[in-house]
Amino acid sequence: MTDDTDKTADAIDLREETAEAAPELAEHDRVGALETQLAEAKSALLYAHAEQQNVRRRAEKEAADARAYAATAFARDLLSVADNLARGLEAIPAELRGDEKMKGLVAGLEATGRELESVFQRHGITKMTVMGEALDPNRHQAMFELPSDEKPGTVVQEMQAGYMIKDRLLRPALVGVAKKAD
């Protein structure tokens, strides 16, 4: 019976030791779980903060772009006016330019052209120079090829001027491109 009593006493002692250690183990597990939750919450907070900054930066960039390029459609419409004015000035023969009756009209048209270019400059609209450049499909639209002594792919004729608005293409230049002479 002593064996049974010893076994029972050992079991009671083991239960008491386990019961005494259990609060420490349970508290340790709780602290570990809380630390894990805290780390996850910190990580989520950092991600949310980073996402908020990205959204703010994106909104600021979109607002700046909207301000900078708001007049794009209007500027495109004005380009046809500038083209027609330039064609009109080019069509005036030299003998009419010297005529006293036409001098005022020619001077007025030229002043209008200069003023239009000045307005374009103030708003970041610039005319591209394309003659002699290599064909760039991002800036030029090739309309035809001409046999030439120039390097093939070089712009040799400009049919319609191209324009930029700040750093963006407003209208591509319509060009003729050199090809190898036969």
Secondary structure, 3 states (H helix, E strand, C coil): CHHHHHHHHHHHHHHHHHHHHHHHHHHHHHHHHHHHHHHHHHHHHHHHHHHHHHHHHHHHHHHHHHHHHCCHHHHHHHHHHHHHHHHHHHHCCHHHHHCHHHHHHHHHHHHHHHHHHHHHHHCCEEECCCCCCECCCCCEEEEEEEEECCCCCEEEEEEECCEEECCEEEECEEEEEEEECC
